[in-house]
Amino acid sequence: MGWWQVNAETLARSRFLISPLAETFAGLKLLHAGTGAHPGEQEWLRRHRPAYRALLAADPLTARLVRAGLGRDWIADFLTPTPRDGESFADGVARVRSADPAAARAHLRVSLAGPLPAVLERNDLPERAAALLEWVWEETVRPTWDRRRRVLEADVVARTAQAGRAGWAAVLDSLRPGTRWLGESRWQINGHEYPPREVADAELMLVPVTPQTGWVSWEEPSRYAVVYACAGALAGDPARTPVSAALATLLGAGRARVLVLLGTPLSTTQLVALTGQGLGSVGRHLRVLLDAGLVERGRAGRSVLYARTAAGNVLVEAAEGTAEEAVAEDTGLGSAEPGS
């Protein structure tokens, strides 16, 4: 397994940041894979993958570059520069474009775990990679960037609250599949058999993206980043978060959606952004849910966060179970005799 030695100074300097370039590269990975992890991703792929495939069909050289750069176990480093605070997409992609061509080819040999195809022995690979990322940004990410940013901010707030409640070890332990806090300042970052890496007195950046993917990057010896997929209902389109008919009938559709979204701690402002409801409506929903003991309120730094209580979780889960039983009865799946 690959693990980092993370000392107390590194943990003290760790922080979350949001990167338009990381979000765009995650979108490129999703387009390349062609398989969505949830309905939101699947719908996004239906809208954008045909154009992406047509683009690569018209440019076989860039298609070869993408396949080589994404590799199987390692991404070519020049494609994923370590995110920086407040960096715009234009500034980030400029770093991809300015990569040294010889270094880019060396990175591709690592991602391929072998020799570089002769067709890629050329100096314009960084320019081609940057142009492709610009297409992904303009066509598939930028039109929805405001909503994506709100989703990412909600994830950061939720994980910051988790750090306040349970410490950084709990956050690092659950950041993404393959990460695990091993104790004794050791953090497993993936399941690959890579040598341990000393991350001492460095900045550690935790960077959420909405597609269900992730990777690591670094600028030795001072800056390291772990890109991870945001969690829970936030991973898809919050506007399409499923709310059972039973729960909507019991609480009202707007209030039920607020309760479902609060499986992840959120602020009032984030709930307004994610639901599209007005501030007054969200405030009234929260007051009713608080009075009913279905949600609770806490503070994380300057933010006031709301989250479901155990009773709220039971209500949501029970309503979802009722919906599943109703579907089974309607389709006849719940009426078959044992062994049929």
N, C-alpha and C positions, 0 to 999 in steps of 0.2 A: 504494500500500500504506500501511497505518497503522503508524507506528513511534513509539517513545518514546526520548527521549534520557535514558539512565540513567547517572548518574555513579558514581564509586567509592563515595561515601558511601551512596548508595541501595543498591548491591549489598551493602555491609557490613551494612546494617540490614534486608536482606530476610530473610524467614522463612516457613516453612510454618505454616498453621493449618487446623483442621477446623471447619466451620460446618454445624450442623444446618439452618439456613435455606437455605444454598446447596444442600445436598443435596436439600431439599424443592423448591426452585425448579427444580432440574435434573429432578426427578421430574415436575413440572408440564410442563416443556418436552417431556419424553418422552411423557407422556400426550397432549399436544396434537398432537405429530407422529404418534403412532400406529404408528411403525415402529421396531423394535428392531435394534440393531447386532450383536447376538449372541444365542444361544439363551436366555441368562439374561434379557435384556431382553424378548425375545419372550414368554417364559413370564410375566414380571411384567405385561406388557401384557394378556395373556389373562385374568389374574386381576382386574385393576383397571380396565381401560379401559371395560368396559361400565357400571360404576357411575359413572365420571367422565362419560361421555357422557350418561347419564340425569340426572345432576346439572345439567349445562349445558342439557339440553333443557327442564328444569323452570325454568330461570332464564336466559332469553335475553339479559337485560341483562349478566349476568356473562360469558356466552359472547362477546358483542360486546367486552367489556372485555379478555378474554384474547386474542382475535384481534388487537385493536388494540395491546395492550401488548407482545406478542411480535414484532409487525412482521415485516419481511422482512430488513432489514440492521441493525436497531438495536432493542434492548429498552428500553422505557420505564424511565428511571432509578429512579423511585420503587419499582419492583418488586424491584430488586436493590441494596439498601443495602450499602455496603462492609462485609465481614465484620469482626468484632472479636474479639480474643482472649477465649476462655472464654465467649463469649456463648451462652446457651441459645436454643432455638428460640423460647420465649415472649418473650424479650427482643428477638430479631431481628424477629419478626413484629410486635411492638409498634411498631417503627420504621416498618414499612410502613403500619400503621394510622394513625400520627400524621403521615403526610406531608401537607403543605399541599395542599388540593384544587385550588387554582389551579395550583400547580406540577405536580401529577399530570396535569392536563389538558394543560399545556404539554409535558410529557414524552411524552404520547400523540401529540401532533401531530408531534413529532420521529420517533417510531417509525413513524407512518403516512406520514411525508414529505408531509403534506398536512393539510387541515382535519379537525377532529374531527366525527364524525357527531353530529347534534343530540341523539340519544338519550343520548350520553355527556357532554353538557354539564350536569353535576350534581356535587354536593359529596360524595356518598357513595362515590366510586370507591375511595379508599384502604381504607375499611371492607370493601367487597366483595372487594377483592384479598386483604386479610388473612384474611377468612373462608374464601376458597377455599384459600389456602395452609394454613390450619389443617386443612381437610378432607384435603388431600393428605398432610400430616404424620401425622395421626391414623390415617388409613385405609391408607396405603401405605408410609410410611417408618418411623414410630415402632415398629411391631411387629418390624422387623428392624434397628433402629438399632444395637444392640450389635454385630451381625455387620458391618454397614456401617462402623461406626467402626473396627473392627479392620482391615478391608480398607484404609481410608483411611490409618490409621496405618502399615500395611505399605508403602504407596506413599511416604509421607513418609520413612520410614527408607531405602528404596531410593534415593530421589532425593538425600537428604542424603549417602548414601555416594557417589553419583555426583559430587556437588559436591566431596567430599573427594578423589576420585581424579582428576577431570578439570577441576575449577573450575566456577564458576557459569555461564560462557558455555556449557558443554556442556549444563547443565541447561536453561537458557533456550532453547537452540537446538532442543531436542527436546521441549519441554513439551507442545505440542499442535499439530495441523495448522494451518499458517499462521504459527506462531512461528518466528523465525530470528534468530540473533545476526549482525548485519551488520558488526560491528567498529566501531571509533571510538565506542564507548559507545552505539551505536544498536541497539535491539531491535525487530524487526518483530513486532507482536502479532497482526496479521490481514492479509488481502489486500485490505481496503477502501481506497478512496482518501480517507483522512482526513488532515487536516493533522498534521504532527509535533507531539508533546506533550513538553514539558520536564518530566521527573520528577527534579528535583534535590533532594538532601538530604531525601528523603521516605522513608516506610516503604513497602516493597513486599511485599505479602502474596501467597503462592502457595497456592491453595485447591483441593485435590482433591475431586472428586465421583465417584460410581460410574457414573451414566449417561454415555454417550458424547456429551457436549456441553460447552460452556464459554462464557464471556463475560468482560468486563472491567468494572470499576467504580472509582470514586474519590471521595474527599472532598478536593477541592483546598484547599490545595496540599500537604497533609501525608501523605495515605494513598492508596495505589493497590493494587488487587487484580486478579489474574488467576485466574479459576476455570478449571480444566482437568480433563479426564477421566483417572482413574487408568489405568495401563497394564497391558498383558499379561494374564495369566491372572486378575489381580485384578479386571479390569473386569467379569467375570461372577460367577457364584456359585462360589467356590473349591471348595465341596463337590462341585460337578458338573464340575470341571475334567476333561476327557476324558483317560483313561489307556488306552493301547492294551493289548489282551489280551496281545500278545507281551511288552511291557515288564513287565506285571504277573506273567506267568508266570516271567520271568527273575529279577526282583528281589523278587517278592511285592507284593501290591496296595498295602499301606501304604507301603512303601519307594519304590515306583514313583511314588505320588502326591507324596511329598516331593520326589523328583527333578524331576518335572514342574513343581511350583510354584516351584522354585528357579531358574527362568528369570528371576525377579525376586529380588534379594537379600532375605533375610528372616532374622529372629532366631528362636531356638528358641521363644520365647514366642509369636511370631506364627504359626509353623508349628503349634503346639499349637492355637491358636485357629482357624486356617483349616482344619485337617484333622479336628479333633475327636478326635485321638489323644491318649493320655496323654503326659506329659512324658518318662517313662522310655522309652516306645516311640519317640518322635521322637528322643531322644538316641541310642538304639541304631541307628536308621536312619542318622542323620548320621555316626556313627562308622564304620559299614560303608561308606557312600558316600565318606567322607574317605579311608579306607584304600584304596579302589579307585581313587582319583584322579578320581572323578566330580563331586565338589564341592570347593570350597575355602572357607577361613574367613578373614575379615578383620574389622577393627574400624572403626566409624564413630562417633566420640565415645565414649559409654559403651556403645554397642550392639555385640555380636558378631554379624556377619552371615554367612550361608552363601549361596553361589551356585554354579551349575553351572560346571564347567570346560569347556574346549573338548571334552574327551573325553565329558563328560556331555551336552553339546549334540548331539554326533554320535550318541550312543546313543539319545537321545530322538527325534531326527529320523529315524534309521534305523528305529526301531520304528514311528513314525507312517507312514513310507513303506511298510513291510511291510503295515500294516493297510489302507492305501489300495489296494495291489495286490490284497490278498485280497478286498476288497469288489468291485473291478473284475472279478475272475475269477468271483465268485459271481453277479454280475449279468449277466455276459456282455459287459460293456463292454470287457474287455481282450482279447477273442478275435475281434473283427471284423477282416476283411481291410482293408488300406489302401484308402481311397476308397469304402468301402461306406457 
